[in-house]
């Protein structure tokens, strides 16, 4: 099961893998292969999400928005109509959400 989950096998890969396991000496039986296939089909998404959550060490990027604006007012005339990039990132960690706004001039 560990090999199936770590490779996040699709149904074709799963079938080929289980067929190979049934042909191996000391491998699994056809009945065991059928049970594993049914379990994987029913729980693949949950297992994949669980493995992803266990592998995270830090904040996760939940959402990102960006745009480019032109300055229309400034103390100095030479800075008018200069492009400004605005990036907004939503970060989350362990159910908490925070917002980070970056401006590059």
C-alpha positions as CSV (number, residue, x, y, z in Angstrom):
1,X,0.0,0.0,0.0
2,X,2.9,2.3,0.7
3,X,4.2,2.0,-2.8
4,X,0.7,2.7,-4.3
5,X,0.2,5.8,-2.1
6,X,3.7,7.3,-2.6
7,X,3.3,6.9,-6.4
8,X,-0.3,8.2,-6.3
9,X,-1.1,5.5,-8.8
10,X,-4.0,6.0,-11.2
11,X,-6.2,2.9,-12.0
12,X,-4.1,1.7,-14.9
13,X,-0.9,1.9,-12.9
14,X,-2.6,0.2,-9.9
15,X,-3.8,-2.7,-12.1
16,X,-0.4,-3.2,-13.6
17,X,1.3,-3.0,-10.1
18,X,-1.1,-5.5,-8.5
19,X,-0.9,-7.9,-11.5
20,X,2.9,-7.9,-11.0
21,X,2.5,-8.5,-7.3
22,X,0.3,-11.5,-7.9
23,X,2.9,-13.0,-10.2
24,X,5.8,-12.6,-7.8
25,X,6.8,-15.5,-5.8
26,X,5.6,-14.9,-2.2
27,X,3.4,-12.0,-3.5
28,X,-0.2,-11.4,-3.0
29,X,-3.2,-13.4,-4.1
30,X,-5.8,-12.3,-6.6
31,X,-8.3,-11.9,-3.8
32,X,-5.9,-9.6,-1.9
33,X,-5.3,-7.6,-5.0
34,X,-9.0,-7.1,-5.5
35,X,-9.4,-5.9,-2.0
36,X,-6.5,-3.5,-2.3
37,X,-7.8,-2.2,-5.6
38,X,-11.3,-1.6,-4.1
39,X,-9.8,0.1,-1.1
40,X,-7.6,2.4,-3.2
41,X,-10.4,3.3,-5.5
42,X,-12.6,4.3,-2.5
43,X,-9.9,6.1,-0.5
44,X,-7.3,7.4,-2.9
45,X,-8.2,11.1,-2.5
46,X,-8.3,10.9,1.3
47,X,-4.9,9.1,1.4
48,X,-3.3,11.6,-1.0
49,X,-4.6,14.6,0.9
50,X,-3.4,13.1,4.2
51,X,0.1,12.5,2.8
52,X,0.3,16.0,1.5
53,X,-0.8,17.5,4.9
54,X,1.8,15.3,6.7
55,X,4.6,16.5,4.4
56,X,4.0,20.3,5.0
57,X,6.5,21.9,7.3
58,X,5.5,25.6,7.0
59,X,3.0,28.0,5.6
60,X,1.0,27.1,2.5
61,X,0.0,29.5,-0.3
62,X,-3.8,29.4,-0.3
63,X,-4.5,32.1,-2.9
64,X,-2.6,34.8,-4.9
65,X,-3.8,37.9,-6.8
66,X,-1.7,40.4,-8.6
67,X,-2.2,43.5,-10.8
68,X,-0.1,46.3,-12.3
69,X,-1.2,49.9,-11.7
70,X,0.0,53.2,-13.0
71,X,0.7,56.0,-10.5
72,X,-1.6,59.0,-11.1
73,X,-0.5,61.1,-8.3
74,X,3.0,61.7,-6.8
75,X,5.0,64.3,-5.0
76,X,7.4,64.3,-7.9
77,X,6.1,64.7,-11.5
78,X,8.6,62.2,-12.9
79,X,7.1,59.4,-10.9
80,X,3.6,59.8,-12.5
81,X,2.6,57.0,-14.9
82,X,5.3,54.7,-13.5
83,X,4.1,51.1,-13.2
84,X,3.5,49.6,-9.8
85,X,3.0,45.8,-9.3
86,X,0.8,44.8,-6.4
87,X,0.9,41.2,-5.2
88,X,-1.5,39.8,-2.6
89,X,-0.8,36.4,-1.1
90,X,-3.0,34.5,1.3
91,X,-0.9,32.2,3.5
92,X,-2.3,29.5,5.8
93,X,-0.7,27.3,8.5
94,X,-2.5,24.8,10.6
95,X,-6.0,26.2,9.9
96,X,-4.8,29.8,10.4
97,X,-5.0,32.3,7.6
98,X,-3.0,35.5,7.2
99,X,-2.6,38.1,4.5
100,X,0.6,39.5,3.1
101,X,0.5,42.5,0.7
102,X,3.7,43.3,-1.2
103,X,4.3,46.4,-3.3
104,X,7.2,46.7,-5.7
105,X,8.0,50.2,-7.1
